[in-house]
Amino acid sequence: MHEVYECELFHYNYKVREYQRIKPICEEKPVRVIAGSARRVLLDTPKGESTRPTSDRVKENLFNIISPYITDARFLDLFCGSGAVGIEALSRGASEAVFVDSSVDAVKVTRANLTQTRLSGEVHKMCVLSAMSVLSKEGRVFDIVFMDPPYSNGLLDVVLANVVDHGLLSKNALIIAECAKGEQIESNALVLQDTRVYGSTQLLFYVKK
């Protein structure tokens, strides 16, 4: 879901001669690049409810944690949505970023955001599992993998297993999974190193065993 803020409004009721509170109006807060070469550039987001952009609050905390590993990193953004996370990585000095999403709208918006920020990235419109197979055949490896599948649909454990099985991780790779608070994902090939919770959102940090 989009990050929202509430505005309290009141109107004057002449019958009872007093001000009465109107139901709060929720507005979407714009998504932006937080730091780096594209700092403060506003990003578009796909329309509709099928895509849930990572909030600026979660993104800022994420990059505060992984900032020591960003410079020259090879970054893979799975279920990229608007591409905001991978674009943040590029803005902060990642050497490359690959974006994957099966949504036509998401891919279109990601490409537009790359143009808007004057950053270069590789964007794939395909199923995440298919994309990992393609990248594996090309011999690609990544230092940081971020994944944000739809919450609580069972995809996360499958994607975690496949990113390992396809050999897409560098020796000291860091894998970050965004999911709903309380989700527990076990992996035979990865070690859960850290868990952070921000409201209803949870970030899981994995490294290779």
Secondary structure per residue as TSV (DSSP state, phi and psi in degrees):
chain	resnum	aa	ss	phi	psi
A	1	M	-	360.0	152.6
A	2	H	-	-70.3	149.3
A	3	E	-	-70.4	137.2
A	4	V	E	-129.8	159.9
A	5	Y	E	-132.6	156.6
A	6	E	E	-107.5	138.6
A	7	C	E	-115.7	122.3
A	8	E	E	-85.9	127.4
A	9	L	E	-122.2	151.1
A	10	F	E	-133.1	152.5
A	11	H	E	-132.4	157.3
A	12	Y	E	-93.3	120.2
A	13	N	E	-93.0	109.2
A	14	Y	T	-69.1	-25.8
A	15	K	T	-67.3	-41.5
A	16	V	T	-103.5	-4.0
A	17	R	T	56.4	54.1
A	18	E	E	-156.7	158.9
A	19	Y	E	-80.6	138.3
A	20	Q	E	-125.6	143.2
A	21	R	E	-74.1	134.0
A	22	I	E	-91.6	147.5
A	23	K	E	-52.7	132.9
A	24	P	E	-56.0	143.8
A	25	I	E	-102.0	125.7
A	26	C	E	-99.4	132.0
A	27	E	E	-123.3	147.7
A	28	E	E	-74.9	134.8
A	29	K	-	-84.6	138.4
A	30	P	-	-65.7	147.0
A	31	V	E	-88.7	136.5
A	32	R	E	-139.8	162.0
A	33	V	-	-80.0	129.8
A	34	I	-	-85.6	-40.6
A	35	A	S	-148.4	166.9
A	36	G	S	95.9	-160.2
A	37	S	T	-64.5	-26.7
A	38	A	T	-108.0	23.9
A	39	R	T	-51.3	135.5
A	40	R	T	73.7	0.0
A	41	V	-	-69.5	129.5
A	42	L	E	-78.7	143.3
A	43	L	E	-115.2	143.6
A	44	D	-	-77.3	158.7
A	45	T	-	-129.4	148.1
A	46	P	-	-60.8	145.8
A	47	K	S	-79.3	159.1
A	48	G	S	92.2	179.3
A	49	E	S	-95.8	-3.6
A	50	S	S	-75.3	-19.1
A	51	T	-	-117.3	133.6
A	52	R	-	-122.2	94.8
A	53	P	-	-61.3	142.5
A	54	T	-	-63.9	127.2
A	55	S	-	-66.1	156.3
A	56	D	H	-60.3	-35.3
A	57	R	H	-63.0	-47.4
A	58	V	H	-65.9	-42.5
A	59	K	H	-62.9	-42.7
A	60	E	H	-63.6	-43.2
A	61	N	H	-66.1	-38.7
A	62	L	H	-57.8	-49.4
A	63	F	H	-74.8	-23.2
A	64	N	H	-63.1	-34.6
A	65	I	H	-76.8	-43.8
A	66	I	H	-96.7	4.0
A	67	S	G	-54.6	-34.7
A	68	P	G	-65.3	-15.1
A	69	Y	G	-108.9	1.9
A	70	I	T	-79.0	-42.7
A	71	T	T	-56.3	123.7
A	72	D	T	65.5	13.2
A	73	A	-	-75.0	149.2
A	74	R	E	-93.8	116.4
A	75	F	E	-112.9	132.0
A	76	L	E	-117.1	121.0
A	77	D	E	-111.6	102.7
A	78	L	E	-96.0	141.2
A	79	F	S	56.7	54.6
A	80	C	-	-70.6	-20.7
A	81	G	T	59.8	-114.7
A	82	S	T	-81.0	-8.9
A	83	G	-	81.3	9.2
A	84	A	H	-60.6	-37.2
A	85	V	H	-72.8	-47.8
A	86	G	H	-63.4	-36.7
A	87	I	H	-66.1	-39.1
A	88	E	H	-59.8	-40.9
A	89	A	H	-63.4	-44.5
A	90	L	H	-62.7	-43.4
A	91	S	H	-59.8	-31.2
A	92	R	T	-93.8	4.3
A	93	G	T	115.8	6.7
A	94	A	-	-60.9	143.7
A	95	S	S	-75.3	-28.9
A	96	E	E	-158.4	157.8
A	97	A	E	-143.4	134.3
A	98	V	E	-113.8	129.5
A	99	F	E	-113.0	134.8
A	100	V	E	-132.9	130.6
A	101	D	E	-159.0	146.3
A	102	S	S	-87.3	-9.2
A	103	S	-	-85.0	129.2
A	104	V	H	-60.0	-44.7
A	105	D	H	-62.9	-42.9
A	106	A	H	-62.3	-44.1
A	107	V	H	-65.0	-41.6
A	108	K	H	-62.0	-44.4
A	109	V	H	-67.7	-40.9
A	110	T	H	-60.0	-44.8
A	111	R	H	-64.1	-39.5
A	112	A	H	-65.3	-39.1
A	113	N	H	-68.4	-35.6
A	114	L	H	-63.0	-42.0
A	115	T	H	-64.2	-43.7
A	116	Q	H	-60.8	-37.0
A	117	T	H	-91.4	-4.4
A	118	R	T	59.8	38.2
A	119	L	-	-113.9	157.1
A	120	S	-	-111.0	133.5
A	121	G	-	-150.7	163.1
A	122	E	E	-104.2	120.0
A	123	V	E	-115.3	128.2
A	124	H	E	-118.3	126.4
A	125	K	E	-97.7	95.7
A	126	M	S	-168.5	167.6
A	127	C	-	-57.3	138.6
A	128	V	H	-57.6	-42.1
A	129	L	H	-64.7	-39.8
A	130	S	H	-65.9	-40.5
A	131	A	H	-62.6	-40.3
A	132	M	H	-64.2	-36.1
A	133	S	H	-64.6	-42.9
A	134	V	H	-63.5	-47.6
A	135	L	H	-63.1	-36.7
A	136	S	H	-64.1	-43.3
A	137	K	H	-64.6	-26.3
A	138	E	T	-83.8	-3.2
A	139	G	T	76.0	24.1
A	140	R	-	-80.8	142.5
A	141	V	-	-133.5	155.4
A	142	F	E	-133.5	148.0
A	143	D	E	-89.7	-30.0
A	144	I	E	-135.2	128.3
A	145	V	E	-120.4	124.7
A	146	F	E	-115.5	133.6
A	147	M	E	-134.5	137.1
A	148	D	-	-138.9	68.0
A	149	P	-	-72.4	165.8
A	150	P	-	-52.2	137.6
A	151	Y	T	-63.8	141.5
A	152	S	T	54.7	42.9
A	153	N	S	-120.1	8.3
A	154	G	S	83.0	1.2
A	155	L	H	-76.4	-30.7
A	156	L	H	-60.4	-46.5
A	157	D	H	-65.7	-34.0
A	158	V	H	-66.8	-44.0
A	159	V	H	-67.7	-41.4
A	160	L	H	-58.8	-43.7
A	161	A	H	-64.5	-41.7
A	162	N	H	-71.5	-33.9
A	163	V	H	-65.4	-30.3
A	164	V	H	-77.3	-49.1
A	165	D	H	-61.5	-29.6
A	166	H	T	-86.6	2.8
A	167	G	T	65.6	35.6
A	168	L	-	-90.5	0.2
A	169	L	E	-103.4	132.8
A	170	S	E	-71.3	173.6
A	171	K	E	-56.0	-43.7
A	172	N	E	-111.6	34.7
A	173	A	E	-62.7	148.6
A	174	L	E	-115.2	130.4
A	175	I	E	-116.6	127.8
A	176	I	E	-119.5	127.5
A	177	A	E	-117.1	125.6
A	178	E	E	-94.6	132.1
A	179	C	E	-154.2	178.1
A	180	A	E	-71.8	146.1
A	181	K	T	-54.3	131.9
A	182	G	T	96.5	-13.2
A	183	E	-	-65.8	137.0
A	184	Q	-	-120.3	116.6
A	185	I	-	-117.8	117.9
A	186	E	-	-97.5	145.5
A	187	S	-	-139.2	134.3
A	188	N	S	-75.9	-23.3
A	189	A	S	-105.0	-8.6
A	190	L	E	-124.2	153.4
A	191	V	E	-111.0	127.6
A	192	L	E	-75.7	110.5
A	193	Q	E	-91.7	-31.4
A	194	D	E	-158.4	153.7
A	195	T	E	-135.4	130.9
A	196	R	E	-127.8	139.2
A	197	V	E	-120.7	131.4
A	198	Y	E	-130.8	97.1
A	199	G	T	64.2	-121.9
A	200	S	T	-91.7	2.1
A	201	T	E	-105.0	141.1
A	202	Q	E	-126.8	137.6
A	203	L	E	-112.2	127.2
A	204	L	E	-109.9	129.5
A	205	F	E	-111.4	121.6
A	206	Y	E	-118.7	151.2
A	207	V	E	-131.1	164.1
A	208	K	E	-71.9	148.5
A	209	K	-	-72.9	360.0
